[in-house]
Amino acid sequence: MLSAAFNIVGFSWITSPAATELEVIVLDWFAKMLKLPSQFLSDAPGGGVIQGTASEAVLVVLLAARDRTLKKHGKKSLEKLVVYASDQTHSALQKACQVAGIFPENFRVVKADCSKNYAVAPEAVSEAISVDLSSGLIPFFICATVGTTSSSAVDPLPELGNIAQGHDMWFHIDAAYAGSACMCPEYRHHLDGVEKADSFNMNAHKWFLTNFDCSLLWVKDRSYLVEALSTNPEFLKNKASQANSVVDFKDWQIPLGRRFRSLKLWMVLRLYGVENLQSYIRKHIQLAEHFEQLVLSDSRFEVVTPRLFSLVCFRLLPPTSEYEGGRQLNYDLMDAANSSGKIFISHTVLAGKFVLRFAVGAPLTEEQHVDAAWKLLQDEATKLSGSVYL
C-alpha cells in the first residue's frame, strides 16, 4: 500500500533515484543471502533487477541471448537458433520462444529422467545438441530449473553449465519456486553450479512473504540485456543517463513504466531478518515432511516422487481392475477435496500417472491444518472405496 501511495513510475534513475537505488541495494542483499557469485552483484559487470514474473524474466534473458548469438552469427541465422529445456520446464519458456521469434520446431523438449525425480539428464541434452550441430543448427540457450512445478525436481546445474560453456550457449537457471529455500545453508547445495550461469531468477512472491508481483533476476553481464532492450527516444534523454552514470531499469525489462517493487522487499527483510525468514522456510518444509509421513502410513496411498522442499506428490492407489491406472479415481478425490471448501490441491501427470500435489506455502499454515487436510483426504478416499472404482 505504501509503494502504491507513492505512485512512483521508476523507469529511469531520474524519475526516482530512491526507487532505483533501493532496488540495486536490495537485489545485492538477496544475492549475498543466496551466496550467488560476485559477478551477479551491482559493482560487477552483472547485477539484479525486479521483474513482474518469472515469465518476464525468462523472456528478457532469452532476448538478450538471442541478440548476442545473432551478433556473432548474423541476423539471418534466426531460423537456426535452438533452445533446450526438459519436459518439466515451465511453459513460460515456450511462450518466451514464441515472442522472441524462435521457430517452434527449434524448441527442444528433452525428456526428464524419472529415476532422478524428473530432473533432466545432461547426457540427453548433450546428445540433442550434437544432433542439431550436425544438422547445421545453432544451439544457443539452455534453461535449467531448481524446483520444477510438477515435482520440485532440481536439474543438474554443474553438468548443464559445462555443456553450455562448451558450446558458447546462454545458461539460464529458473529457481522461481525453490530459490527461496536456498537461503537456508542446508539447501544451498541445490544452487551449486550457479557460477556457470549467465542468468538466474527466483520469485519472492512465491515463498518469501512478498505479495505479487516480485520476481528477482540476476545477470552475469548486464550489457547484453541493455543492448537487447534499450530504447532512447528524445523525450527520455537526460544528463545522468547520457553520461552512463546511473542505472535505468527501463532497459532491463519489456515495459517502460515500473512499480516501486523494491520497497516491499526491503520491508520484509527489515521486519523479519534472515534468520526468521530461514525459520519460515524450514517450518513449511517440516510440515510437508509431516504430510509425507502421513501418506506413507496409509497403504492405500503412495508418494510418487521423493520430496525435496515443501511439495508432496502422491496418489490414491487404484485397484488392479481400474483400466485408467487411477486417473479418474484420483481426479475424483481431488475434486471432492476441493469441493469441500476446506483445502485446495492441484494435480500433474508424471510418467503417465495422474498425481496429486500437496504444497505447503501459506504463511499461517500449522501442523493442525496439515492433519485436518489429511483426514479430509482419507475420509474422501474411504467414500470412493465404496464406488465403482474399488
C-alpha positions in Angstrom: 0.0 0.0 0.0 2.9 2.3 0.8 4.5 1.9 -2.6 1.1 2.4 -4.3 0.6 5.6 -2.3 4.0 6.9 -3.6 2.7 6.2 -7.1 6.3 6.1 -8.5 6.8 5.2 -12.1 10.5 4.5 -11.7 11.6 3.5 -15.2 14.8 5.5 -15.0 17.0 6.8 -12.3 16.0 10.4 -13.0 12.3 9.7 -12.4 13.0 8.2 -8.9 16.6 7.9 -7.6 15.3 6.3 -4.4 13.3 3.6 -6.2 16.3 2.8 -8.4 18.9 2.8 -5.8 16.9 0.8 -3.2 16.3 -1.8 -5.9 20.1 -2.1 -6.5 20.8 -2.4 -2.8 18.0 -4.9 -2.1 19.0 -7.2 -5.0 22.6 -7.2 -3.8 21.3 -8.2 -0.3 19.4 -11.1 -1.8 22.3 -12.2 -4.0 24.5 -12.3 -0.9 21.8 -14.2 1.1 21.8 -16.8 -1.7 25.6 -16.8 -1.9 25.4 -16.0 -5.6 28.7 -15.4 -7.4 30.1 -11.9 -7.2 29.6 -11.3 -10.9 25.8 -11.0 -10.2 26.4 -8.0 -7.9 25.8 -4.4 -9.0 29.5 -3.5 -8.7 30.4 -6.2 -11.2 29.5 -6.4 -14.9 26.2 -8.0 -14.0 23.5 -7.0 -11.5 20.0 -7.6 -10.4 16.5 -6.3 -11.4 13.0 -7.0 -10.2 10.7 -8.3 -13.0 7.0 -8.8 -12.6 7.0 -12.5 -13.1 9.4 -15.4 -13.9 7.8 -15.4 -17.3 9.1 -11.9 -17.9 12.5 -12.8 -16.5 13.0 -15.7 -18.9 11.7 -13.7 -21.8 14.2 -10.8 -21.3 17.2 -13.1 -20.9 16.1 -15.1 -24.0 16.0 -11.9 -26.0 19.5 -11.0 -24.7 20.8 -14.4 -25.6 19.2 -14.3 -29.0 20.7 -10.9 -29.9 24.1 -12.0 -28.5 24.1 -15.0 -30.8 22.8 -13.1 -33.8 25.6 -10.6 -33.4 28.0 -13.4 -33.7 26.4 -15.5 -36.5 24.4 -12.8 -38.4 20.8 -11.7 -38.3 19.8 -14.2 -41.0 20.6 -17.0 -38.5 17.4 -16.6 -36.5 15.8 -19.6 -38.2 18.7 -21.8 -37.0 18.7 -20.9 -33.3 17.7 -23.7 -30.9 16.5 -23.7 -27.3 16.8 -26.6 -24.9 14.8 -27.5 -21.8 13.3 -30.5 -20.2 9.6 -31.6 -20.4 9.3 -30.4 -16.8 10.4 -26.8 -17.6 7.8 -24.2 -17.0 5.6 -23.4 -20.0 6.8 -19.8 -19.8 9.9 -20.7 -21.7 7.8 -21.9 -24.7 5.8 -18.7 -24.7 9.1 -16.7 -24.5 10.3 -18.5 -27.6 7.1 -17.6 -29.4 7.6 -13.9 -28.5 11.3 -14.0 -29.4 10.7 -15.4 -32.8 12.3 -18.8 -32.2 11.0 -21.2 -34.7 8.6 -23.7 -33.0 10.5 -26.7 -34.4 13.7 -25.4 -32.8 12.3 -25.6 -29.3 13.9 -28.9 -28.0 12.0 -30.6 -25.1 14.3 -33.2 -23.6 12.5 -35.9 -21.6 13.2 -35.8 -17.9 14.7 -38.8 -16.1 12.0 -40.4 -13.9 14.7 -42.2 -11.9 16.1 -38.8 -10.8 12.9 -37.3 -9.6 12.2 -36.0 -13.1 15.4 -33.9 -13.4 16.8 -33.7 -16.9 19.7 -35.9 -17.9 22.7 -33.9 -19.1 23.6 -36.7 -21.4 20.3 -36.4 -23.2 20.8 -32.6 -23.6 24.3 -33.1 -24.9 23.1 -35.7 -27.4 20.3 -33.4 -28.7 22.9 -30.6 -29.1 25.2 -32.8 -31.1 22.4 -33.9 -33.4 21.5 -30.2 -34.1 25.0 -29.2 -34.7 25.4 -31.9 -37.3 22.3 -30.5 -39.0 23.8 -27.0 -39.2 21.7 -25.5 -36.5 22.9 -23.2 -33.7 22.3 -24.3 -30.1 22.2 -21.0 -28.1 20.1 -21.4 -24.9 19.7 -23.9 -22.1 17.2 -23.5 -19.3 17.6 -25.4 -16.1 15.1 -25.5 -13.2 15.6 -25.6 -9.4 12.2 -26.8 -8.2 10.1 -27.8 -11.1 6.3 -27.1 -11.0 5.2 -30.8 -11.2 7.6 -32.5 -8.8 10.1 -29.8 -7.4 12.9 -31.5 -9.3 16.4 -29.9 -9.4 18.2 -30.1 -12.7 22.0 -30.9 -12.6 23.3 -27.4 -12.8 27.1 -28.1 -12.9 26.8 -30.5 -15.8 24.4 -28.4 -17.8 26.6 -25.4 -17.1 29.6 -27.2 -18.5 27.6 -28.2 -21.6 26.5 -24.5 -22.2 30.0 -23.2 -21.7 31.4 -25.8 -24.1 29.1 -24.6 -26.9 29.1 -20.9 -26.0 25.4 -21.1 -25.1 23.5 -18.9 -22.7 22.7 -20.8 -19.5 19.7 -19.7 -17.5 18.5 -21.1 -14.2 14.8 -20.8 -13.2 14.5 -21.1 -9.4 11.2 -19.4 -9.2 9.8 -21.8 -6.6 12.7 -23.3 -4.7 15.2 -20.3 -4.9 13.9 -19.0 -1.6 14.7 -22.3 0.2 18.3 -22.0 -0.9 19.0 -19.2 1.5 19.0 -21.9 4.2 22.5 -23.4 4.3 21.2 -27.0 4.3 19.5 -26.4 0.9 22.1 -24.1 -0.7 23.8 -27.0 -2.4 20.9 -27.1 -4.9 22.4 -24.0 -6.4 25.9 -25.5 -6.9 26.7 -24.7 -10.5 25.1 -21.3 -10.5 28.6 -19.8 -11.0 28.3 -21.2 -14.6 25.0 -19.4 -15.3 24.5 -16.3 -17.4 21.3 -15.5 -15.6 19.3 -16.7 -12.5 15.8 -15.9 -11.3 13.6 -16.6 -8.3 10.1 -15.4 -7.3 10.0 -13.6 -4.0 6.2 -13.6 -4.3 6.1 -17.4 -4.2 7.7 -18.3 -0.9 9.2 -15.1 0.6 6.3 -13.3 2.3 6.1 -10.8 -0.5 2.9 -10.0 -2.4 2.6 -10.5 -6.1 4.3 -9.3 -8.3 8.0 -9.6 -7.5 10.4 -11.8 -9.5 14.1 -11.3 -8.9 16.5 -11.7 -11.9 20.3 -11.5 -11.9 22.5 -11.5 -15.0 26.3 -12.0 -15.2 26.7 -9.3 -17.8 24.0 -6.6 -17.9 25.3 -5.2 -21.2 23.6 -8.0 -23.2 20.3 -7.2 -21.5 20.6 -3.4 -22.1 21.7 -3.9 -25.8 18.6 -6.1 -26.4 16.0 -4.0 -24.7 17.3 -0.4 -24.7 15.4 2.4 -26.4 16.3 6.1 -26.1 13.8 8.5 -27.6 14.4 12.2 -27.3 11.8 12.7 -24.6 13.6 10.3 -22.2 17.1 11.7 -22.6 18.7 13.3 -19.6 22.1 14.2 -18.4 22.6 11.3 -15.9 21.5 8.6 -18.4 23.5 10.1 -21.2 26.6 10.0 -19.0 26.1 6.3 -18.2 26.5 7.1 -14.6 23.2 5.6 -13.4 21.1 2.5 -13.8 17.9 2.9 -15.9 15.8 -0.2 -15.3 13.6 0.5 -18.3 16.5 -1.0 -20.3 16.3 -4.3 -18.3 12.6 -5.1 -19.0 9.9 -5.2 -21.6 7.6 -2.3 -20.5 8.7 1.3 -19.9 6.9 2.0 -16.6 7.6 0.1 -13.4 6.4 -0.1 -9.9 8.3 0.6 -6.7 8.6 -3.1 -6.0 11.9 -3.0 -4.1 10.1 -1.2 -1.1 8.2 -4.3 -0.2 11.3 -6.5 -0.4 13.2 -4.0 1.8 10.3 -4.1 4.3 10.2 -7.9 4.5 13.9 -8.0 5.2 13.8 -5.3 7.7 10.8 -6.7 9.6 11.9 -10.4 9.6 15.6 -10.6 9.1 17.4 -13.5 7.6 17.2 -15.9 10.5 13.4 -15.5 10.8 12.9 -16.0 7.1 15.0 -19.1 7.2 12.8 -20.4 10.0 9.7 -19.6 8.0 11.0 -21.7 5.1 12.1 -24.6 7.3 8.7 -24.7 9.0 7.0 -25.2 5.7 9.4 -28.0 4.7 8.9 -29.7 8.0 5.1 -29.5 7.6 5.5 -31.1 4.1 7.6 -33.8 5.6 4.9 -34.4 8.2 2.3 -34.8 5.4 4.6 -37.1 3.5 4.9 -39.4 6.6 1.1 -39.4 6.9 0.7 -40.5 3.3 3.3 -43.3 3.8 1.4 -44.5 6.9 -1.7 -45.3 4.8 -1.2 -48.3 2.5 -4.0 -47.1 0.2 -1.7 -44.2 -0.9 1.7 -43.8 -2.4 4.3 -41.0 -2.5 5.1 -40.7 -6.2 8.4 -38.8 -6.1 10.9 -38.1 -3.3 10.1 -34.8 -1.5 12.8 -32.1 -1.8 11.1 -29.0 -0.5 7.5 -28.3 0.6 5.7 -30.1 -2.2 4.4 -33.7 -1.8 3.4 -35.6 -4.9 1.1 -38.5 -4.0 -1.9 -40.5 -5.2 -4.5 -43.0 -4.1 -3.6 -46.4 -5.4 -6.1 -47.8 -7.9 -7.3 -51.4 -7.9 -5.8 -53.7 -10.5 -9.1 -53.7 -12.3 -9.0 -50.0 -12.9 -8.0 -49.7 -16.5 -7.2 -45.9 -16.4 -4.4 -46.5 -13.8 -6.1 -44.4 -11.2 -6.6 -41.3 -13.3 -10.4 -40.9 -12.7 -10.1 -42.2 -9.1 -7.6 -39.5 -8.2 -9.4 -36.8 -10.2 -12.5 -37.6 -8.2 -10.5 -37.5 -4.9 -9.1 -34.1 -5.8 -12.5 -32.8 -6.9 -14.1 -34.0 -3.7 -11.4 -32.4 -1.5 -11.5 -29.1 -3.4 -15.3 -29.0 -3.4 -15.3 -29.2 0.4 -14.0 -25.7 0.5 -11.6 -26.6 3.3 -8.5 -27.3 1.2 -7.3 -26.9 -2.3 -4.9 -29.2 -4.0 -3.8 -29.4 -7.7 -2.6 -32.2 -9.9 0.0 -33.1 -12.5 0.9 -36.1 -14.7 4.2 -37.9 -14.1 5.2 -40.9 -16.3 1.6 -41.2 -17.3 0.3 -41.2 -13.7 -2.3 -38.7 -12.6 -0.7 -37.3 -9.4 -2.0 -35.1 -6.6 0.1 -32.2 -5.4 0.1 -31.0 -1.7 2.1 -27.8 -1.4 2.7 -26.1 1.9 3.3 -22.4 1.5 0.7 -20.3 3.2 2.1 -18.0 6.0 -0.4 -19.2 8.6 -0.3 -23.0 8.0 0.3 -25.1 11.1 0.5 -28.8 11.8 -3.2 -28.9 12.8 -4.1 -27.7 9.3 -2.0 -30.4 7.7 -3.6 -33.1 9.9 -7.0 -31.8 9.0 -6.3 -31.8 5.3 -5.0 -35.4 5.5 -8.1 -36.6 7.5 -10.3 -35.0 4.8 -8.4 -36.8 2.1 -8.6 -40.1 4.0 -12.4 -39.7 4.5 -13.0 -38.9 0.8 -10.8 -41.9 -0.2 -13.0 -44.1 2.1 -16.1 -42.8 0.4 -14.6 -43.6 -3.0 -13.7 -47.1 -1.8 -17.4 -48.0 -2.0 -17.8 -46.7 -5.5 -17.3 -48.4 -8.8 -13.6 -47.9 -8.7 -12.9 -50.3 -5.9 
